[in-house]
Amino acid sequence: MNDKKGMRKGLTQYGDAEFSLYLRKVFIKAMGYSDDALERPVIGIANTFSDFNSCHANVPQIVKAVKRGIMLAGGLPMEFPTISLHEAFSNPTSMYLRNLMSMDTEEMLRALPMDACVLIGGCDKTVPAQLMAAAAADVPAISVVTGPMLSGTHIGERVGACTDCRRLWGEFRGGRIDRDEISEITNRLAPTAGTCGVMGTASTMACITESLGMMLPGGATIPTVNADRLRHAEAAGAQSLKLAENGLLPSTIMTPAAFENALRVLLAIGGSTNGIVHLAAVAGRLGIEIDMEAFDRMGVDTPVLVDIKPTGRFYMDDLHKAGGIRAILRELKPLLNLDCLTVGGQTLGEQIDGYTETFEQDVIRPLNNPIHSGGGIAFLKGNLAGDGAIIKQSACSTDLLVHTGRAVVFDSLADMSERIDDPDLDVTKDDVLILRNAGPKGAPGMPEAGYLPIPKKIAAQGIKDMVRMSDCRMSGTAFGTIILHSTPEAAVGGPLAFVETGDTIHLDVPNRSLTMDVSEEELERRRANWSPPDTVKAEFGYRKLYMEHATQADQGVDFDFMIRPYTRKTPLNA
Ligand code: FES
């Protein structure tokens, strides 16, 4: 066996390499391993099971299937735990902890003796954290996701987390659903374990991972409970042995051309706006910068092809039955970089050509008959957008794409929750609701609070959408005319810090413009009176590390010291 492979890899430093290996053997043999087992290639399995993470409830079965695949292919599987993050169980928000998970995973990939690794992720932040780790550690790695949950029903109506969670909560707030019914609905929205069953952030990141080439074909959309999910895991386990042999590295797979493919897919699936933040973070670990204006231009010839919630009709189990990412990539083939390598050992083009199933379905549209022709995510500029803000135009009300309204400003999440339903709040349906100090440092953690609730008195009039804006993120399962990721955020002196209630706001999505009617002199006066909020101060621990080093949305909110100097850009062809 090669000196730098398997159990001989990355020896603990005692100043005597032979002693280090001898001691390692002593301890691993305490678990009953034979010399034969210890001579095999070692494949790590990042286990992200947690009782606090229902999206990862099937990780133990996946680990079992991955181990089977590794052993059938002649390797030694070694499972190790990392941090696991669930959206609804992370305070203040899972995004605050994503970089911590990525650093945990990255350092385990470096520290433990493994020739390749199978990364098991699923919920929104776990897959990005693992890709960031794989990119930085650059150890051969293959991704397996836990898979989307099945959709459920409530009084004969099909429902699924979490688009319908938000819609039904809106009905409750508007008084059209009573407290008993909303309580019963908690039994219906997530009928199985697994990730949210719509094109939210978890599904978006799974689709992006497959498109990047870091997952075996077909793996993004197989529902959690399908037997195919375990067969896919077994195949990934077996494939990891080939990665250990051929040494194909994440940095060879995740090139600017592969990121361009992933950005195309993000647009074509009408994916979550969070996808762009996470892609920027993964790419940043490889010294690749996402060019947001080029990404916006890419939207012009990249239509939305998938009719899926939160904006369309179907759920992830329907998308899987319709062919999943393989069918989407086949439609997008003329727009993709086909030479990109994938963990399966084929190029993306070969992978697409290998998928030959064709049948009638109405979830994935052909390129010449899309759902929406103008691209999913638009990049806005103007004196209220600073270095840029984004809007998911496919999720907007068409009559609000060009809108002028009066700003109604909330200074923080706490201020918003205190005042939004106040019957005396001076607000109309034509106003523009603005939430600030909810960005990467202001909140902190750039929470998914961008789906500002419609004030109760406006919701009671049957109004379901208003123009809303913030420096935070929005759940991929949400929808509406919502401007996000205002960069730089208010807490570090971005333009949202200086808007006041009563200012006139102009939104013009077709012209990519977001402005406020406030003169430069007046803005200068407001800047002179501004000071950062107390939330950005931290003296100890992880919070201090986060506050001192978290970047803005355009750099993926990664820590500045984790981002490699940018030497390349993506997309290339826009
Ligand atoms: Fe985990 Fe939605 S909460 S994917």
Residues whose N, C-alpha, C, O or C-beta is under 5 A from the ligand:
A	BS01	FES	C55 E87 C123 D124 T195 C196 A202
